[in-house]
């Protein structure tokens, strides 16, 4: 049986046996909820007084071994049951599920019609430990338990007890390692506080947690610097105003955020006017232009043009057929091409400069390497025109925008910036921009970017506990070793600190991080390795690393200086380019 946890803003209480109609309606509407359990039917995988995370589920995606939440036949009591699916039957296009508690000797509720299924258990919270039930490993384990529980209860109980002990020991050691790796607890609290504040709407529970972190101690100077560098200072300022109603925050810090927000808001409005003027020029020439980030993305995701901070440049995507006309137009109004530091085979954009104006990054592709034509084809086919005061520009669909943000995150130094993870979370959780997850996962494979999508979702879930359907994650999940690589390099320490892994990405991986994530064959991995350690000679010429001398000596110099910077940090040796 399930117990409900009700949060009314001031206290929590548990209601044994009965779940309110409101929660049942939330589940039917597709909203995730967390409930306290009671009873022993799923022991020891789910214990009494554990909290289970329940997400809406498409009945077609339910598999044997999944733990589903369904209403009992006597719906007037409002009771919910969470049991494991052991068999699935289909009749006249409808699915029925035979379920069984892991600790129960027999099936208890007969055939459960699909209409009574409200959700699937995706995680368990036990004494401060979060156990995620998603992923291929858990899928195999769940099927094994379902198979055993119908055949031999003794073996089932031995297996589930052993599994539970391994999980609890593993998470115990993980918590200990996490505690050791925290290093400076003040710095840890500071980083955690920034994550809590870097969302569109901070929740009540997050406000309480933030107040607790402030009580324990944070470094306000580092906090302000983090917020400013991440581009999330406007979001953070809004959250801090709410948190200040719970606990005192230094007035000096609030005043600095307030002053910074005024400056960013003023700059954002100026950039909006400038961008619309540029888009009008494209529109007058009949050139389709698609703004990819900046103030228009901020307006779409946050309903605030300043929420993403100030933009360094305008990212504008055009069709390659319109490139020459676009370049001539920009030059005609005073812009000049700068930073032409890519070899012809990799070229995918031009940067334009005009004194007193924002830089323009004119793109005709979305990646430097692996230029898959399907990406651009679907981006333009599903783009929607937007007309404002005689100016027409194009806006990508929700799925295409999420894929682009995922690509942008792993395809450049944006991997080090929290702002882009916040954008991904905002897009996924938006009430107005509903994601078609089945379409998204199919498109990610068509685009050749499923592992880039997985990385962005992983970061969003890790930082902001973003709710993403289990099936969507499973369809883009990489192999074990690549997933371990992602967990090693896509984490809070790499985002916030100048650690060894961050320096390794910045110095050697760069754009090739995307190539590695999407590599499939031995030849793909070999090409990435050679590109990282021995880039084409033209790259050395353009970046001026190792001027003159035999090519072998120049490669050796690059590897040596790069290795020194990775190990000792950028302060050990100053690069002159």
C-alpha positions as CSV (number, residue, x, y, z in Angstrom):
1,X,0.0,0.0,0.0
2,X,1.0,3.6,-0.6
3,X,1.1,6.4,1.9
4,X,0.7,10.0,0.7
5,X,3.1,12.8,1.7
6,X,1.3,16.1,1.8
7,X,3.2,19.3,1.8
8,X,1.2,22.4,2.7
9,X,4.2,24.9,3.0
10,X,4.8,24.4,6.7
11,X,4.7,20.8,7.6
12,X,4.6,17.2,6.2
13,X,2.2,14.5,7.3
14,X,1.6,10.9,6.3
15,X,-1.8,9.4,5.6
16,X,-1.9,5.7,6.0
17,X,-3.7,3.6,3.4
18,X,-5.6,6.2,1.5
19,X,-4.3,8.6,-1.2
20,X,-6.2,11.7,-2.0
21,X,-8.1,12.2,-5.2
22,X,-5.8,15.2,-5.9
23,X,-2.8,12.9,-6.1
24,X,-4.6,10.4,-8.3
25,X,-5.6,13.3,-10.6
26,X,-2.0,14.5,-10.7
27,X,-0.8,11.1,-11.8
28,X,-3.5,10.8,-14.4
29,X,-2.5,14.2,-15.7
30,X,1.1,13.0,-16.2
31,X,2.7,14.8,-13.2
32,X,5.4,13.1,-11.2
33,X,4.7,12.7,-7.4
34,X,6.5,11.3,-4.4
35,X,4.7,9.1,-1.9
36,X,5.5,7.3,1.3
37,X,5.1,3.5,1.3
38,X,3.5,1.2,3.8
39,X,3.3,-2.5,4.0
40,X,5.7,-5.4,3.3
41,X,4.6,-6.7,-0.1
42,X,7.6,-5.3,-2.0
43,X,10.1,-5.9,0.8
44,X,13.1,-5.7,0.7
45,X,13.4,-3.7,-2.6
46,X,10.9,-1.2,-1.2
47,X,10.6,-1.0,2.5
48,X,7.9,0.5,4.7
49,X,8.3,4.3,5.0
50,X,10.5,4.5,1.9
51,X,9.6,7.3,-0.4
52,X,8.9,6.3,-4.0
53,X,9.2,8.6,-7.0
54,X,6.3,7.9,-9.4
55,X,6.2,9.2,-13.0
56,X,3.4,9.0,-15.6
57,X,3.9,6.1,-18.0
58,X,2.6,5.1,-21.4
59,X,1.1,1.7,-20.9
60,X,2.6,0.5,-24.2
61,X,6.1,1.0,-22.8
62,X,5.5,-1.1,-19.6
63,X,7.6,-4.2,-19.5
64,X,7.8,-7.3,-17.4
65,X,9.7,-6.4,-14.2
66,X,8.5,-2.8,-14.0
67,X,7.0,-1.7,-10.7
68,X,3.7,0.0,-11.6
69,X,1.3,2.0,-9.5
70,X,-2.4,1.2,-10.0
71,X,-5.7,1.8,-8.3
72,X,-7.5,-1.0,-6.6
73,X,-10.9,-2.3,-7.9
74,X,-12.7,-0.4,-5.0
75,X,-11.9,3.0,-6.4
76,X,-14.1,4.7,-3.9
77,X,-11.4,4.1,-1.3
78,X,-8.8,5.9,-3.4
79,X,-6.2,3.2,-2.6
80,X,-3.0,2.8,-4.7
81,X,-0.9,-0.4,-4.9
82,X,2.7,-0.7,-6.2
83,X,3.6,-4.2,-7.4
84,X,5.9,-5.7,-10.0
85,X,4.6,-6.7,-13.4
86,X,5.2,-10.5,-13.9
87,X,3.1,-11.1,-17.0
88,X,1.5,-8.9,-19.7
89,X,-1.6,-10.0,-21.7
90,X,-3.2,-8.3,-24.7
91,X,-6.8,-8.7,-25.8
92,X,-8.7,-6.6,-28.4
93,X,-6.0,-4.0,-28.4
94,X,-6.0,-3.5,-24.6
95,X,-3.3,-4.6,-22.2
96,X,-3.7,-6.3,-18.9
97,X,-1.0,-6.7,-16.3
98,X,-0.5,-9.5,-13.8
99,X,1.3,-8.1,-10.8
100,X,2.9,-9.6,-7.7
101,X,4.7,-8.2,-4.6
102,X,8.3,-9.5,-4.3
103,X,7.6,-10.7,-0.8
104,X,4.1,-12.1,-1.5
105,X,3.8,-15.8,-2.1
106,X,1.1,-15.4,-4.8
107,X,-0.5,-12.8,-7.0
108,X,-2.8,-10.6,-5.1
109,X,-4.9,-8.4,-7.5
110,X,-5.6,-10.5,-10.5
111,X,-5.4,-8.9,-13.9
112,X,-4.9,-5.2,-13.8
113,X,-6.5,-3.4,-16.7
114,X,-4.5,-0.6,-18.4
115,X,-7.1,2.0,-17.4
116,X,-6.2,1.4,-13.7
117,X,-2.4,2.0,-14.2
118,X,-1.4,5.5,-13.0
119,X,2.4,5.5,-13.1
120,X,5.7,3.6,-12.7
121,X,8.2,3.7,-9.9
122,X,11.4,5.4,-11.1
123,X,13.3,5.8,-7.9
124,X,13.3,5.1,-4.1
125,X,14.4,7.5,-1.4
126,X,15.6,5.7,1.8
127,X,17.2,7.5,4.8
128,X,18.6,10.2,2.6
129,X,19.8,7.9,-0.1
130,X,18.3,8.2,-3.6
131,X,18.1,4.8,-5.5
132,X,17.4,5.3,-9.3
133,X,15.6,2.4,-10.8
134,X,16.3,3.5,-14.4
135,X,18.9,2.2,-16.8
136,X,19.7,-1.1,-18.5
137,X,21.1,-2.7,-15.5
138,X,18.0,-2.2,-13.5
139,X,15.9,-3.3,-16.4
140,X,17.7,-6.7,-16.4
141,X,17.5,-7.0,-12.6
142,X,13.8,-6.3,-12.6
143,X,13.1,-8.9,-15.2
144,X,15.1,-11.4,-13.3
145,X,13.1,-10.7,-10.1
146,X,9.8,-11.0,-12.0
147,X,11.0,-14.4,-13.4
148,X,12.2,-15.8,-10.1
149,X,9.2,-14.7,-8.0
150,X,6.8,-16.9,-10.0
151,X,9.0,-19.9,-9.7
152,X,10.9,-20.1,-6.4
153,X,10.2,-17.7,-3.5
154,X,13.2,-18.8,-1.5
155,X,15.6,-18.0,-4.3
156,X,13.7,-14.7,-4.9
157,X,14.1,-13.7,-1.3
158,X,17.8,-14.6,-1.2
159,X,18.4,-12.7,-4.4
160,X,16.4,-9.6,-3.4
161,X,18.0,-9.5,0.1
162,X,21.5,-9.8,-1.3
163,X,20.7,-7.2,-3.9
164,X,19.4,-4.8,-1.3
165,X,22.4,-5.3,0.9
166,X,24.8,-4.6,-2.0
167,X,22.8,-1.5,-2.9
168,X,22.8,-0.1,0.6
169,X,26.5,-0.8,1.1
170,X,27.3,0.7,-2.3
171,X,25.3,3.9,-1.6
172,X,26.9,4.0,1.9
173,X,30.4,3.9,0.4
174,X,29.3,6.4,-2.3
175,X,28.0,8.8,0.4
176,X,31.3,8.4,2.3
177,X,33.3,9.1,-0.9
178,X,31.0,12.1,-1.6
179,X,31.6,13.4,1.9
180,X,35.4,13.0,1.4
181,X,35.3,14.6,-2.0
182,X,33.4,17.6,-0.8
183,X,36.7,19.0,0.4
184,X,35.8,22.5,1.6
185,X,32.2,22.2,3.0
186,X,31.7,26.0,2.5
187,X,32.6,25.7,-1.2
188,X,30.4,22.7,-1.5
189,X,27.5,24.6,0.1
190,X,28.2,27.6,-2.2
191,X,28.0,25.4,-5.3
192,X,24.8,23.6,-4.2
193,X,23.2,27.0,-3.3
194,X,23.9,28.3,-6.9
195,X,22.3,25.1,-8.4
196,X,19.2,25.6,-6.3
197,X,18.9,29.2,-7.4
198,X,19.6,28.6,-11.2
199,X,16.1,27.6,-12.2
200,X,13.1,29.5,-13.5
201,X,10.9,28.9,-10.4
202,X,12.5,27.8,-7.2
203,X,10.3,25.4,-5.2
204,X,9.3,25.7,-1.6
205,X,11.4,22.7,-0.6
206,X,14.5,24.2,-2.4
207,X,14.0,27.5,-0.5
208,X,14.1,25.5,2.8
209,X,17.2,23.6,1.7
210,X,18.9,26.9,0.6
211,X,18.2,28.4,4.0
212,X,19.8,25.4,5.6
213,X,22.9,25.7,3.4
214,X,23.2,29.4,4.3
215,X,23.0,28.6,8.0
216,X,25.8,26.1,7.6
217,X,27.9,28.7,5.7
218,X,28.5,29.8,2.2
219,X,31.2,32.0,0.6
220,X,29.2,35.0,-0.7
221,X,32.0,36.4,-2.9
222,X,32.5,33.0,-4.7
223,X,28.7,32.7,-4.9
224,X,28.4,36.1,-6.7
225,X,31.3,35.3,-9.0
226,X,29.9,31.9,-9.9
227,X,26.5,33.4,-10.6
228,X,28.0,36.2,-12.8
229,X,30.2,33.9,-14.8
230,X,27.5,31.3,-15.3
231,X,25.2,33.9,-16.8
232,X,22.4,33.0,-14.3
233,X,22.6,36.1,-12.1
234,X,19.1,37.3,-13.0
235,X,17.6,33.9,-12.1
236,X,19.7,33.8,-9.0
237,X,18.6,37.3,-7.9
238,X,14.9,36.2,-8.2
239,X,15.6,33.1,-6.1
240,X,17.6,35.1,-3.5
241,X,14.7,37.5,-3.0
242,X,12.5,34.5,-2.1
243,X,15.1,32.9,0.1
244,X,15.6,36.2,2.0
245,X,12.1,35.8,3.4
246,X,13.3,32.7,5.2
247,X,16.8,33.7,6.3
248,X,18.9,36.8,6.4
249,X,21.1,37.4,3.4
250,X,23.8,40.1,3.5
251,X,22.3,43.3,2.1
252,X,25.5,44.0,0.3
253,X,25.1,40.8,-1.8
254,X,21.4,41.5,-2.6
255,X,22.4,45.1,-3.6
256,X,25.1,43.8,-5.9
257,X,22.7,41.3,-7.6
258,X,20.1,44.1,-7.9
259,X,22.6,46.5,-9.5
260,X,23.8,43.7,-11.9
261,X,20.3,42.9,-12.9
262,X,19.5,46.5,-13.8
263,X,22.6,46.5,-16.0
264,X,21.9,43.2,-17.7
265,X,18.2,44.1,-18.3
266,X,19.2,47.4,-19.9
267,X,21.8,45.6,-22.1
268,X,19.3,42.9,-23.0
269,X,16.7,45.4,-24.2
270,X,19.4,47.1,-26.3
271,X,20.5,43.8,-27.8
272,X,16.9,42.9,-28.6
273,X,16.5,46.1,-30.6
274,X,19.8,45.5,-32.3
275,X,18.9,41.9,-33.2
276,X,15.5,42.8,-34.5
277,X,17.2,45.4,-36.7
278,X,19.5,42.7,-38.1
279,X,16.7,40.2,-38.7
280,X,14.8,42.9,-40.6
281,X,17.8,43.2,-43.0
282,X,17.7,39.5,-43.6
283,X,13.9,39.5,-44.0
284,X,14.0,42.3,-46.5
285,X,16.4,40.2,-48.7
286,X,14.2,37.2,-48.4
287,X,16.9,35.3,-46.4
288,X,15.5,32.9,-43.8
289,X,17.4,33.5,-40.5
290,X,17.0,31.4,-37.3
291,X,18.3,33.0,-34.0
292,X,19.6,30.1,-31.9
293,X,20.3,31.7,-28.5
294,X,20.5,35.1,-26.9
295,X,17.6,37.3,-25.9
296,X,15.0,35.5,-28.0
297,X,15.8,32.2,-26.4
298,X,15.7,33.8,-23.0
299,X,12.2,35.3,-23.8
300,X,11.0,31.9,-24.9
301,X,12.3,29.9,-22.0
302,X,12.0,32.3,-19.1
303,X,9.6,35.1,-20.4
304,X,12.4,37.5,-19.5
305,X,14.9,38.8,-22.1
306,X,17.5,39.3,-19.4
307,X,17.2,35.9,-17.7
308,X,20.1,34.3,-19.6
309,X,22.5,37.3,-18.9
310,X,24.2,39.3,-21.6
311,X,25.1,37.7,-24.9
312,X,28.6,37.9,-26.3
313,X,27.2,37.4,-29.9
314,X,24.1,36.7,-31.9
315,X,24.1,33.2,-33.2
316,X,22.2,33.2,-36.5
317,X,21.6,30.1,-38.6
318,X,21.1,30.5,-42.3
319,X,20.9,28.1,-45.3
320,X,24.3,27.7,-47.0
321,X,22.7,28.8,-50.3
322,X,22.2,32.2,-48.7
323,X,25.7,32.5,-47.3
324,X,27.2,34.8,-50.0
325,X,24.2,37.2,-49.9
326,X,24.3,37.3,-46.1
327,X,28.0,38.0,-46.0
328,X,27.6,40.8,-48.6
329,X,24.7,42.3,-46.6
330,X,26.7,42.3,-43.3
331,X,29.7,43.8,-45.0
332,X,27.5,46.4,-46.6
333,X,26.3,47.7,-43.2
334,X,29.8,47.9,-41.7
335,X,30.6,44.4,-40.4
336,X,34.0,42.7,-40.9
337,X,34.9,39.0,-40.7
338,X,37.2,38.3,-37.8
339,X,38.8,35.2,-36.2
340,X,39.1,33.2,-39.4
341,X,40.9,30.4,-37.5
342,X,39.4,27.2,-38.9
343,X,40.6,25.1,-41.8
344,X,38.4,24.9,-44.8
345,X,37.3,21.3,-44.2
346,X,36.0,22.2,-40.7
347,X,34.5,25.7,-41.5
348,X,30.9,26.0,-40.4
349,X,30.5,29.7,-39.4
350,X,31.9,33.2,-39.7
351,X,32.2,35.8,-36.9
352,X,31.5,39.4,-37.8
353,X,32.6,42.5,-35.9
354,X,31.3,46.1,-36.0
355,X,32.5,48.7,-33.5
356,X,29.8,49.5,-30.9
357,X,27.7,46.5,-31.9
358,X,27.3,42.9,-30.7
359,X,29.3,40.3,-32.6
360,X,27.4,38.3,-35.2
361,X,28.1,34.5,-35.4
362,X,26.7,33.6,-38.8
363,X,26.3,29.8,-39.1
364,X,25.3,27.5,-41.9
365,X,25.7,24.4,-39.9
366,X,25.4,23.4,-36.2
367,X,28.6,21.3,-35.8
368,X,32.1,21.8,-36.9
369,X,32.7,18.2,-37.8
370,X,30.4,15.3,-38.7
371,X,28.1,17.6,-40.7
372,X,25.0,15.4,-40.9
373,X,22.7,16.9,-43.5
374,X,19.6,15.4,-41.8
375,X,20.1,17.9,-38.9
376,X,19.8,20.9,-41.1
377,X,17.0,19.4,-43.1
378,X,14.8,18.7,-40.1
379,X,15.7,22.0,-38.4
380,X,14.4,24.0,-41.4
381,X,11.5,21.8,-42.2
382,X,10.0,21.9,-38.7
383,X,10.9,25.6,-38.0
384,X,8.1,28.0,-37.5
385,X,8.0,31.5,-38.9
386,X,7.6,34.4,-36.5
387,X,6.4,37.8,-37.8
388,X,6.9,40.9,-35.7
389,X,6.3,44.4,-37.1
390,X,7.2,43.3,-40.7
391,X,10.3,41.3,-39.6
392,X,10.2,37.6,-40.2
393,X,12.5,35.1,-38.6
394,X,12.3,31.4,-37.8
395,X,12.1,29.5,-34.5
396,X,13.1,25.8,-34.2
397,X,10.5,23.3,-32.8
398,X,10.9,22.2,-29.2
399,X,12.5,18.9,-30.1
400,X,15.0,20.5,-32.5
401,X,15.8,23.2,-30.0
402,X,16.5,20.7,-27.3
403,X,18.8,18.7,-29.6
404,X,20.6,22.0,-30.6
405,X,21.1,23.0,-27.0
406,X,22.5,19.5,-26.3
407,X,24.8,19.8,-29.3
408,X,25.9,23.2,-28.2
409,X,26.6,22.0,-24.7
410,X,29.0,19.3,-25.7
411,X,30.3,20.9,-28.9
412,X,32.2,23.8,-27.5
413,X,33.5,25.4,-24.3
414,X,29.8,25.8,-23.3
415,X,30.3,22.4,-21.5
416,X,31.8,24.5,-18.7
417,X,28.9,26.9,-18.4
418,X,25.9,26.3,-16.1
419,X,23.7,28.5,-18.1
420,X,23.2,26.0,-20.9
421,X,22.2,23.2,-18.4
422,X,19.7,25.7,-16.9
423,X,18.3,26.3,-20.5
424,X,17.9,22.5,-21.0
425,X,16.1,22.1,-17.7
426,X,13.8,25.1,-18.5
427,X,12.9,23.7,-21.9
428,X,12.1,20.3,-20.6
429,X,10.0,21.5,-17.6
430,X,8.1,24.3,-19.5
431,X,4.4,24.0,-19.4
432,X,4.1,25.7,-22.7
433,X,6.8,23.8,-24.6
434,X,5.8,20.2,-24.4
435,X,8.4,17.7,-25.6
436,X,7.4,14.7,-27.7
437,X,9.9,12.3,-26.1
438,X,9.3,9.5,-28.6
439,X,9.9,11.9,-31.5
440,X,12.9,13.4,-29.8
441,X,14.6,10.0,-29.2
442,X,14.0,9.0,-32.9
443,X,15.3,12.4,-34.1
444,X,18.4,12.1,-31.9
445,X,19.4,8.9,-33.7
446,X,18.6,10.4,-37.1
447,X,20.8,13.4,-36.3
448,X,23.5,11.0,-35.0
449,X,23.5,12.7,-31.5
450,X,21.8,10.3,-29.0
451,X,24.8,10.4,-26.6
452,X,25.0,14.2,-26.7
453,X,21.3,14.3,-25.8
454,X,21.9,11.7,-23.0
455,X,24.8,13.9,-21.6
456,X,22.6,17.0,-21.5
457,X,19.7,15.1,-19.8
458,X,22.1,13.5,-17.4
459,X,23.5,16.9,-16.3
460,X,20.0,18.4,-16.0
461,X,18.8,15.5,-13.9
462,X,22.0,15.6,-11.7
463,X,21.9,19.4,-11.1
464,X,18.2,20.1,-11.0
465,X,16.4,16.7,-10.6
466,X,14.7,17.2,-14.0
467,X,11.9,14.7,-14.6
468,X,12.5,12.9,-17.8
469,X,10.6,9.7,-18.9
470,X,12.5,6.5,-18.3
471,X,11.8,5.3,-21.9
472,X,13.3,8.5,-23.3
473,X,16.6,7.9,-21.4
474,X,16.7,4.3,-22.2
475,X,16.5,4.9,-26.0
476,X,19.5,7.3,-26.0
477,X,21.6,5.6,-23.2
478,X,25.2,4.9,-24.3
479,X,27.3,1.7,-23.6
480,X,28.7,1.2,-20.1
481,X,32.2,2.6,-20.7
482,X,31.0,5.7,-22.5
483,X,28.5,6.3,-19.7
484,X,31.3,6.0,-17.2
485,X,33.2,8.6,-19.2
486,X,30.2,11.0,-19.2
487,X,29.8,10.7,-15.5
488,X,33.5,11.4,-15.0
489,X,33.6,14.5,-17.2
490,X,30.0,15.8,-16.9
491,X,29.6,16.8,-13.3
492,X,29.5,19.7,-10.8
493,X,33.3,19.8,-10.3
494,X,34.0,20.2,-14.0
495,X,31.4,23.0,-14.3
496,X,32.5,25.0,-11.3
497,X,36.2,24.3,-10.6
498,X,39.5,24.5,-12.5
499,X,40.1,20.8,-11.9
500,X,42.3,18.4,-13.9
501,X,39.4,17.0,-15.9
502,X,38.2,20.5,-16.9
503,X,41.7,21.5,-18.0
504,X,41.9,18.2,-20.0
505,X,38.7,19.1,-21.8
506,X,39.7,22.7,-22.5
507,X,43.2,21.8,-23.7
508,X,42.8,18.7,-25.7
509,X,39.1,17.7,-26.2
510,X,37.3,21.0,-27.1
511,X,35.1,20.3,-30.1
512,X,36.3,16.7,-30.3
513,X,34.3,15.9,-27.2
514,X,31.3,15.7,-29.4
515,X,33.1,13.4,-31.8
516,X,34.0,11.0,-29.0
517,X,30.5,10.9,-27.6
518,X,29.0,10.0,-31.0
519,X,31.8,7.7,-32.1
520,X,30.5,4.2,-33.0
521,X,33.2,2.1,-34.7
522,X,36.9,1.5,-34.0
523,X,37.8,3.8,-36.9
524,X,35.7,6.6,-35.3
525,X,37.6,6.3,-32.0
526,X,40.9,6.2,-33.9
527,X,40.0,9.4,-35.8
528,X,39.1,11.2,-32.5
529,X,42.4,10.1,-30.9
530,X,44.4,11.4,-33.8
531,X,42.4,14.6,-34.0
532,X,43.0,15.2,-30.3
533,X,46.8,14.5,-30.2
534,X,47.8,15.1,-33.8
535,X,45.4,17.6,-35.5
536,X,46.0,18.6,-39.1
537,X,49.1,20.7,-39.9
538,X,46.8,23.5,-41.0
539,X,45.4,23.7,-37.4
540,X,48.9,24.3,-36.0
541,X,49.5,26.9,-38.6
542,X,46.3,28.8,-37.9
543,X,46.6,28.6,-34.1
544,X,50.4,29.4,-34.2
545,X,51.3,26.6,-31.9
546,X,54.9,25.6,-32.5
547,X,55.7,28.2,-35.2
548,X,58.3,26.8,-37.7
549,X,60.4,23.7,-37.5
550,X,59.7,20.1,-38.5
551,X,56.1,19.0,-38.0
552,X,57.1,16.2,-35.5
553,X,58.8,18.8,-33.3
554,X,55.8,21.0,-33.4
555,X,53.5,18.1,-32.3
556,X,55.9,17.3,-29.5
557,X,55.9,20.9,-28.3
558,X,52.1,21.0,-28.4
559,X,51.8,17.8,-26.4
560,X,54.4,18.9,-23.9
561,X,53.0,22.4,-23.3
562,X,49.4,21.1,-23.3
563,X,50.3,18.4,-20.8
564,X,52.0,20.9,-18.5
565,X,48.9,23.1,-18.5
566,X,46.6,20.2,-17.8
567,X,48.7,19.0,-14.9
568,X,49.7,22.2,-13.3
569,X,47.0,24.6,-14.5
570,X,47.1,27.6,-16.8
571,X,49.0,29.8,-14.3
572,X,52.1,27.6,-14.6
573,X,52.8,28.6,-18.1
574,X,51.4,31.6,-20.0
575,X,50.5,31.0,-23.6
576,X,51.3,33.8,-26.0
577,X,48.7,33.3,-28.6
